[in-house]
Amino acid sequence: MQLKGLVRFFTIVLILVSVYMLSFTWFVRSHENKLQARAKKYVQALYPQAKRFSNPDDYPDSIKNVYDTRLKRLEDSTKDVTITYGVQGAISYQKAKESELNLGLDLQGGMNVTLEVEMTGLLKAMSNNSTDPTFLKAVDNANKRKANSSADFITLFYEEYQKLSPNGRLASIFAMPTRIR
């Protein structure tokens, strides 16, 4: 039972340290949001047509360059501005930026990955790299049809195989030979 107090103590210390480390990220994001708003207001004053766009990323390239330049200038000019106070006293924007947690692309919302299986290779591998000419011709024909069809590759392959060999059996191509031990 005496360890229960020790566990609580370390839990509280861990939470406080985590919140302190995360606070740098909050303060930096808050400061950068203010700078982005100022840069957006500056661009909208110079280019009234920029008011149509809610997001600066949607600006045309010429206006986007002005926005990026202004934002960079604001960030550089405020790097020594105190944005919070910590254990060691006043913390500038630059120091807080260096101390913030680095978020991965998944947390920043900047990455999408789509994985697509190359079906030709999969079929050939599942057939133990069959050299059956009817099989290979059906795979090639299915590949050609895939470019102009919304059907999946397996369906196209099956249809092509049936055209080339109406009485042919795919089971003989995909059956794995039994291994003798």
Summary of the structure (lengths in Angstrom):
residues: 181
radius of gyration: 30.8
end to end distance: 59.2
largest distance: 83.5
contacts: 387
relative contact order: 0.07
helix: 66%
strand: 5%
